[in-house]
Amino acid sequence: MNKTVLITGATSGIGKAAAEFLASQGARLILCGRREDRLSALKKELPTEVHTLNFDVRDRSAVFESIDSIPEDFKPVDVLINNAGNAHGLDDVVGADLDDWDAMIDGNVKGLMYVTKAVLPQMTEQNKGQIINVGSIAGLEVYPKGNVYCASKFAVDAFTQGLRIDLNAYGIRVGAIHPGLVETEFSEVRFKGDREKAATVYSQLDALQAEDIANTILFMINAPEHVTLADITILPTAQASATVINKREE
């Protein structure tokens, strides 16, 4: 694969799996994340050219400074995978923590927008490129106590549609992937390190794995240039919707 791919949130879960899949295809990778030790370890593991950028997508100045620092031999970015983001808490609006709300809006929405804005000139100058935003089924359906997390993912969906319209004249492909239950560190972060509580989310069913999403991302990238896979919703077979999940009896 003769492409340079930039991945945010590359140090774990879907982002890391995507990096591994794309490295196996020969893509040049720009891996972004907050945890420098994990970025360095992943760079050593991957059998391809890798450049790492250590920043938090919520920090607007750091985003633009980091993207501006990309070496010339890693330019232009051909594919941007906006994967960074998290859920914080699972509370109704009455009992919710405002810091959790800020973290989700700043990371899932504003951070994704900052990175997109910073990378876009490299694509518009070439009149080609691809943006893949990792959304969620929570951006298609609201579920109880999902309030602000769902709102943030609905915003990602709307921004993706807006990008597709605004960038149409530049020949830039814009798509989103909306996963259901994926067994990653996601729930552990949501429940603030409570691993036992996080494990119950994925118990009694065969949840999606990060590799399932990475494989779908690879499929989107490998589609012919005249094909845009605008939206893909991917669920485990046991999940029919955000709230309908067929769990096995223990």
Summary of the structure (lengths in Angstrom):
residues: 250
radius of gyration: 17.5
end to end distance: 44.7
largest distance: 56.5
contacts: 827
relative contact order: 0.14
helix: 45%
strand: 16%
